[in-house]
Amino acid sequence: MSETTDLRGPAPTLEAWTCPAPLRDRPRVVMGHGGGGALSAELVQHVFAPAFGGEVLAQMGDAAALSLGGVRLAFSTDSFVVRPLFFPGGSIGDLAVNGTVNDLAMSGARAAYLSCGFILEEGVEVEVVARVAEALGAAARTAGVEVATGDTKVVEAGHGDGIFINTAGIGLIPAGVDLRPQRVVPGDVVIVSGAIGVHGVAIMSVREGLEFGVEIESDCAALGGLVDAMLAVTPDLHVLRDPTRGGLAAALNEIAAASGAGVVVRERDVPVPPAVANACAILGLDPLYVANEGKLVAFVPREHADAVLGAMRAHPLGADARIIGEAVEAHPGMVVARTGLGGTRVVDLPIGEQLPRIC
């Protein structure tokens, strides 16, 4: 149905838009706008950023780095709408803690306090709410963070999906730490902390009732301790990202675009568990685009790469860390993968999301 014949209301007014963005062709929100890919970026760039403005917001990182009272703070917020609420290896409660803690860790900060907002659907069992709250509290204690404030709202039956959660967090950024994509330079080594694609496939397996021969558990975990171990080797890490929505491909593309450097990834070096590879082959998915919730990707100066890799492998959450590529001068702002056959392919920013509602 066209805009002019839509009976649900008048067509949106787009004359004030300043850029001929693809959003012009999508007058209504679609699932892809929440997928962490190109549609999400367009929504932020053309709707939210112009409305909010501000130098801090312009950082567009996993967490905002700001100064307050003479100290450097990291501040982040995230909302969690995963379906189902419980899955192999975790729950929406675990995600609500670890997702925000990890966003803070990507700025080098160890999370100190969280806020927590529950949006409950009328009719959800109180026992289910209690299970989620208990999981959230346990995850917070494991991560060494305190839930300091919160809020609860209830929406009518049919206007939610059981439980949605929002968490915001703050933490201190250590002196001498400056993690941002603009610091990436050609020659930087790209390291991933472990096997990718596990979380997204775990969610899909239980959501759709699929069986892949073995149970695949989410990698959901708080990464603050791993980041601390890396910074103990050198504070001169250039950038960290946790490849959640849009997977490793989205994280690498965001870094390449912000830094202006090209990125080359060697596909054979990217750790993809056989169960994940088999599941992706069956479902027609690319593991590079599948979400993770307990992994990070780091761009590290070449002279520090071996020491940082060693520190990562000595930590339980980085035992399978690998060097998978490097930043290069060629094809600035683009990510390419070298295949096992010796060819190359462009790894684009995903438009939307292969697996919606995974976090």
Secondary structure, 3 states (H helix, E strand, C coil): CCHHHCCCCCCCCCCCCCCCCHHHHCCCCCHHHHCCCHHHHHHHHHHHHHHHCCCCHHHCCCCEEEEECCEEEEEEEEEECCCCCEECCEEHHHHHHHHHHHHHHCCCCEEEEEEEEEEEECCCCHHHHHHHHHHHHHHHHHHCCEEEEEEEEEECCCCCCCEEEEEEEEEECCCCCCCCHHHCCCCCEEEECCCCCHHHHHHHHHHCCCCCCCCCCCCCCCCHHHHHHHHHHCCCCCEEECCCCCHHHHHHHHHHHHHCCEEEEEHHHCCCCHHHHHHHHHHCCCHHHCCCCCCCEEEECHHHHHHHHHHHHCCHHHCCCEEEEEEECCCCCCEEEECCCCCEEECCCCCCCCCCCCC
